[in-house]
C-alpha cells in the first residue's frame, strides 16, 4: 500500500515538472488519510509539492503552500468537493489550516497562519 500512511505514497505528492520535489508535510498526509478512511474511497492528489518554477507556470503566488510542500489539491470519485471540504473542516490539522473549495477539487493545507477558507 502506501509508504507514508496506510494508503498514501510519497510519489503521489511529487512536483509534476519531474524535478523530484516530494518532501510533503506528514501532518497533511495524515489528515488526508483521515478523509480517505471517512469516505472509504481513494483520494486522488491532483497537485502536491510544487517547485517554484512549476508553481509559476500554474500562475500561483510564490508564497503558495504547495511550494512549502504543505498543500494538496484533491478529489474523490463520486464525492462532491463540498462534501470533502465539510469533512476536512472538522479534522484538526485542516480546521486550523487552509481549505479552498473549487468546482472539481478541494485545496487542503497545513499552513501555520490559518485558518483560511475560500471559494475558487
Backbone as numpy.savetxt, mean C-alpha at the origin, in Angstrom:
# Nx Ny Nz CAx CAy CAz Cx Cy Cz
4.51 -19.80 0.45 3.67 -18.62 0.45 4.56 -17.37 0.45
4.33 -16.45 1.38 5.09 -15.21 1.39 6.38 -15.30 2.17
7.30 -14.40 1.87 8.56 -14.38 2.62 8.62 -13.22 3.63
7.58 -12.38 3.65 7.50 -11.31 4.65 6.42 -11.65 5.67
5.23 -11.98 5.17 4.13 -12.45 6.02 3.61 -13.74 5.40
2.55 -14.23 5.96 1.95 -15.48 5.47 1.65 -15.43 3.97
1.18 -14.28 3.48 0.75 -14.20 2.08 1.51 -13.19 1.23
2.42 -12.43 1.79 3.11 -11.38 1.01 4.60 -11.65 0.90
5.11 -11.41 -0.30 6.53 -11.56 -0.59 7.10 -10.20 -1.01
8.37 -10.03 -0.74 9.05 -8.77 -1.02 8.93 -8.34 -2.48
8.99 -9.30 -3.41 8.96 -8.95 -4.84 7.69 -8.21 -5.22
6.59 -8.41 -4.47 5.33 -7.73 -4.79 5.42 -6.22 -4.61
6.41 -5.76 -3.85 6.53 -4.34 -3.51 7.68 -3.65 -4.25
8.39 -4.38 -5.11 9.54 -3.83 -5.84 9.13 -2.68 -6.75
10.02 -1.73 -6.89 9.80 -0.61 -7.81 9.58 -1.17 -9.22
8.59 -0.64 -9.91 8.22 -1.13 -11.23 9.24 -0.81 -12.32
10.20 0.06 -12.03 11.19 0.42 -13.06 12.26 -0.65 -13.23
12.34 -1.57 -12.27 13.34 -2.63 -12.35 14.64 -2.32 -11.62
14.69 -1.23 -10.86 15.91 -0.84 -10.15 16.22 -1.75 -8.95
15.21 -2.50 -8.50 15.42 -3.42 -7.38 15.02 -2.88 -6.02
14.58 -1.63 -5.93 14.16 -1.07 -4.65 12.98 -1.87 -4.11
13.16 -2.46 -2.92 12.10 -3.30 -2.34 12.10 -3.28 -0.81
12.61 -2.24 -0.22 12.73 -2.18 1.24 11.42 -1.71 1.88
10.37 -2.44 1.63 9.03 -2.06 2.08 8.94 -2.10 3.61
8.18 -1.20 4.16 7.96 -1.11 5.60 7.19 -2.35 6.08
7.76 -3.05 7.03 7.15 -4.29 7.52 5.80 -4.03 8.18
5.63 -2.89 8.83 4.35 -2.58 9.47 3.25 -2.42 8.42
3.59 -1.84 7.27 2.64 -1.73 6.16 2.20 -3.12 5.72
3.15 -4.01 5.54 2.84 -5.36 5.08 2.00 -6.11 6.11
2.30 -5.93 7.38 1.48 -6.56 8.43 0.04 -6.06 8.38
-0.14 -4.77 8.13 -1.48 -4.21 7.98 -2.20 -4.77 6.77
-1.48 -4.91 5.66 -2.07 -5.50 4.47 -2.45 -6.95 4.70
-1.67 -7.65 5.49 -2.00 -9.04 5.82 -3.31 -9.10 6.60
-3.54 -8.14 7.48 -4.80 -8.09 8.23 -5.98 -7.90 7.28
-5.80 -7.04 6.26 -6.85 -6.84 5.26 -7.08 -8.12 4.48
-6.01 -8.79 4.10 -6.11 -10.05 3.36 -6.84 -11.10 4.18
-6.51 -11.17 5.46 -7.16 -12.14 6.34 -8.65 -11.81 6.52
-8.98 -10.53 6.63 -10.37 -10.12 6.82 -11.24 -10.54 5.63
-10.78 -10.22 4.43 -11.57 -10.53 3.23 -11.38 -11.98 2.76
-10.32 -12.62 3.23 -9.98 -13.98 2.81 -9.86 -14.07 1.28
-9.24 -13.03 0.71 -9.00 -12.95 -0.73 -7.62 -12.35 -0.96
-6.98 -12.69 -2.06 -5.67 -12.08 -2.36 -5.75 -10.56 -2.49
-4.76 -9.89 -1.97 -4.61 -8.45 -2.10 -3.57 -8.22 -3.20
-3.95 -7.52 -4.24 -3.06 -7.24 -5.36 -2.39 -5.88 -5.16
-1.08 -5.85 -5.21 -0.32 -4.61 -5.03 -0.06 -4.01 -6.40
-0.71 -2.87 -6.67 -0.50 -2.16 -7.94 0.82 -1.42 -7.93
1.17 -0.86 -6.78 2.39 -0.07 -6.64 2.83 -0.10 -5.19
4.11 -0.34 -4.97 4.67 -0.34 -3.62 5.80 0.67 -3.56
7.03 0.18 -3.42 8.20 1.06 -3.41 8.37 1.71 -4.77
8.83 2.97 -4.76 9.16 3.67 -6.00 10.46 4.44 -5.79
11.41 4.23 -6.68 12.60 5.08 -6.64 12.16 6.47 -7.09
12.96 7.46 -6.77 12.60 8.84 -7.09 12.38 9.03 -8.59
13.23 8.44 -9.40 13.08 8.59 -10.86 11.75 8.03 -11.34
11.42 6.82 -10.91 10.15 6.22 -11.34 8.98 7.01 -10.78
9.07 7.45 -9.54 7.99 8.21 -8.93 7.68 9.47 -9.75
8.71 10.10 -10.26 8.51 11.30 -11.08 7.78 10.98 -12.38
7.99 9.77 -12.92 7.26 9.40 -14.14 5.78 9.20 -13.85
5.43 8.97 -12.60 4.04 8.82 -12.17 3.43 10.17 -11.82
4.22 11.26 -12.00 3.78 12.63 -11.69 3.37 12.76 -10.23
4.12 12.09 -9.38 3.88 12.12 -7.95 4.93 13.00 -7.28
4.61 13.51 -6.12 5.53 14.38 -5.38 6.77 13.62 -4.91
7.89 14.31 -4.83 9.13 13.69 -4.34 9.01 13.24 -2.89
8.03 13.76 -2.18 7.81 13.40 -0.77 6.81 12.25 -0.61
6.44 11.62 -1.71 5.48 10.51 -1.69 5.90 9.43 -0.70
4.94 8.85 -0.05 5.20 7.74 0.86 5.71 6.51 0.09
5.43 6.44 -1.20 5.96 5.35 -2.03 7.49 5.43 -2.10
8.03 6.64 -2.19 9.49 6.84 -2.25 10.13 6.40 -0.93
9.40 6.56 0.15 9.89 6.15 1.46 9.64 4.66 1.73
9.04 3.98 0.75 8.69 2.55 0.87 7.74 2.30 2.03
6.82 3.26 2.24 5.84 3.15 3.31 4.42 3.18 2.78
4.24 2.86 1.47 2.92 2.93 0.86 2.70 1.80 -0.13
1.43 1.47 -0.30 1.02 0.51 -1.33 -0.34 0.92 -1.87
-0.48 0.82 -3.18 -1.77 0.98 -3.84 -2.26 -0.43 -4.11
-3.47 -0.74 -3.64 -3.95 -2.12 -3.70 -5.36 -2.20 -4.26
-5.70 -3.39 -4.72 -7.09 -3.72 -5.04 -7.32 -5.20 -4.71
-8.58 -5.53 -4.53 -8.99 -6.91 -4.24 -10.13 -7.23 -5.19
-9.96 -8.28 -5.96 -10.99 -8.69 -6.91 -12.32 -8.92 -6.19
-13.38 -8.26 -6.66 -14.70 -8.46 -6.09 -14.99 -7.65 -4.84
-14.06 -6.79 -4.43 -14.26 -5.95 -3.25 -14.06 -4.49 -3.68
-14.99 -3.64 -3.33 -14.89 -2.24 -3.75 -13.80 -1.51 -2.97
-13.18 -0.53 -3.59 -12.19 0.28 -2.87 -12.77 0.89 -1.59
-14.03 1.28 -1.63 -14.67 1.84 -0.43 -14.69 0.82 0.71
-15.01 -0.44 0.41 -15.02 -1.49 1.44 -13.61 -1.70 2.00
-12.62 -1.71 1.13 -11.24 -1.88 1.59 -10.85 -0.73 2.52
-11.17 0.50 2.11 -10.82 1.68 2.91 -11.52 1.64 4.27
-12.76 1.18 4.30 -13.50 1.09 5.57 -12.82 0.11 6.52
-12.40 -1.03 6.02 -11.71 -2.01 6.86 -10.36 -1.46 7.30
-9.62 -0.86 6.37 -8.30 -0.30 6.69 -8.39 0.77 7.78
-9.49 1.51 7.79 -9.61 2.63 8.73 -9.69 2.20 10.19
-9.91 0.92 10.45 -9.94 0.45 11.85 -8.70 -0.37 12.21
-7.82 -0.59 11.25 -6.55 -1.28 11.52 -5.58 -0.24 12.06
-5.04 -0.43 13.26 -4.25 0.61 13.92 -3.18 1.29 13.06
-2.41 0.56 12.29 -1.33 1.18 11.52 -1.87 2.10 10.43
-3.03 1.77 9.86 -3.63 2.63 8.83 -4.50 3.71 9.46
-5.06 3.43 10.63 -5.87 4.42 11.33 -5.05 5.69 11.59
-3.75 5.51 11.86 -2.89 6.68 12.11 -2.08 7.08 10.88
-2.26 6.39 9.77 -1.52 6.68 8.54 -2.38 7.33 7.49
-2.07 7.03 6.22 -2.79 7.62 5.11 -3.66 6.60 4.40
-4.88 7.06 4.05 -5.80 6.24 3.26 -6.35 7.12 2.15
-6.05 6.74 0.93 -6.56 7.46 -0.23 -7.50 6.57 -1.01
-8.72 7.03 -1.22 -9.75 6.26 -1.91 -9.82 6.71 -3.36
-9.59 5.79 -4.28 -9.64 6.05 -5.71 -10.71 5.15 -6.33
-11.01 5.39 -7.59 -12.09 4.66 -8.27 -11.81 3.15 -8.35
-10.55 2.78 -8.61 -10.24 1.36 -8.83 -9.26 0.76 -7.81
-8.77 1.57 -6.88 -7.81 1.07 -5.90 -7.82 1.93 -4.65
-7.09 1.46 -3.64 -6.93 2.21 -2.39 -5.43 2.39 -2.15
-5.04 3.60 -1.78 -3.67 3.88 -1.35 -3.66 3.76 0.17
-2.71 2.99 0.69 -2.54 2.86 2.14 -1.09 3.15 2.49
-0.87 3.89 3.55 0.51 4.16 3.96 0.65 4.26 5.46
1.90 4.18 5.89 2.24 4.20 7.32 3.01 5.47 7.67
2.59 6.57 7.10 3.24 7.86 7.36 3.29 8.17 8.85
4.27 8.98 9.22 4.46 9.37 10.62 3.66 10.61 10.99
3.18 11.35 10.00 2.52 12.64 10.27 1.02 12.59 10.00
0.42 11.40 10.11 -1.00 11.23 9.82 -1.85 11.53 11.03
-3.10 11.19 10.98 -3.77 10.52 9.89 -4.17 11.50 8.77
-4.19 10.97 7.55 -4.57 11.75 6.38 -5.54 10.91 5.55
-6.60 11.54 5.09 -7.60 10.87 4.24 -7.87 11.74 3.02
-8.06 11.10 1.86 -8.40 11.83 0.64 -9.08 10.94 -0.36
-9.74 11.58 -1.32 -10.35 10.89 -2.46 -9.66 11.40 -3.71
-9.30 10.44 -4.58 -8.59 10.80 -5.80 -9.46 10.73 -7.02
